[in-house]
Amino acid sequence: MVQARLSTLGLADIAAKLDGGARLSLDDGVRLFACPDLHALGWLANREREKRHGGLTFYNYNLRLEATNVCVATCLFCSFSRLKPGDAQAYTMTLDQVLDKLRQRAHQPLTEVHVVNGLHPDLPFDYYLDLLRGLKAIRPGIHLKCFTAVEIAFFSELYKMSDEEVLRQLMAAGLDSLPGGGAEVFSERVRRKICHDKADADRYLSIHRIAHGLGMRSNVTMLYGHIETMEERVDHMLRARALQDETCGFQAFIPLAFHPDNNQMEKLPAPSASDTLRVHAVSRLMLDNFPHIKAFWIATGVDVAQISLWYGVDDLDGTVQEEKIYHMAGARTPEILTTQRIRALIRNAGRLPVERDTLYNVVTPPDAA
Ligand code: V47
């Protein structure tokens, strides 16, 4: 029956390509975005998801830390950054304040700390090295997923080192992997308009390439639902797919829904739930070499994240806690989801919850309580 619907929709050739394990093209991706039958699209994406993971759905026990929101970049979509250290609401935590966030959670079986910061013009490199060393000293086994490629590029310029040298020094201090932030939309047209004064797409991808070469894993994000075209979304996915062909270092692709409150793009509406489901589904279909498609529940909303588990998504990020970037941009999602709640929402969607660590080793299998 779905096959007949796909034929009526003019997508039989794409379904046949997927059946045969062939790759989808830019044109295929644009046609998928234009498909009015969201459920047919979800059916295709779910088939790809189940080929890789069956019903398994991954999450982790993590903590988000944002040590400073002082940032010299002027991204129009950002509600988090404050340009100058003296601005109202600008903050920079002392190292002890950052480390206390982890110390206070001694009772939590955390496996990951995810750190993202503004581009602070005045902090010494030692601040970041000491932050990594301090976090590892408190919890030697914890995985540190810290600093977007945009932050790495900024460090290279500020501290006058190559990107590789910056990464090597951070790794020696405890860095384990890179998060996917800062990718926005790779299109030069979009970047010129919404984030002209930070690392461009080539630099972002080059830093991930170097990180993979040094043995680290990373993620890629895509900020959608603002001024980008459907072609630009698919082009973004294809650039990520091309680097993955080279390095196999990416773990998850993470579409991020634009949140319009308290920023310079606040006249734009937030993306709809159907657009969110469509973006995740098309990501699963285009990114044949990415193991995981993640719905960041803070950004999608908990209910849509739950539904997305039938639209290509197999990962929900984690407990999160302390997130500021989305909550300052109007997110109404909770500040934390307990692991019990994540497991229940996965089960209630008819899927099997698996607690993973950052590298997708199983921590708690589906049949645990
Ligand atoms: O790069 C900023 C985005 C990103 C807004 O790697 C906004 O596992 C929507 O990258 N509306 C940072 N988005 C968060 C991020 C991330 C999240 C979850 C998991 C991982 C991972 C990475 O947040 C930024 C930017 O694209 N962002 N402002 C906004 N108003």
Boltz pocket constraint, residues with backbone or C-beta under 6 A from the ligand:
constraints:
  - pocket:
      binder: B
      contacts: [[A, 77], [A, 78], [A, 79], [A, 116], [A, 178], [A, 179], [A, 180], [A, 181], [A, 182], [A, 183], [A, 184], [A, 219], [A, 220], [A, 221], [A, 222], [A, 223], [A, 254], [A, 256], [A, 257], [A, 258], [A, 259], [A, 260], [A, 261], [A, 263], [A, 296], [A, 317], [A, 325], [A, 326], [A, 329]]
      max_distance: 6.0
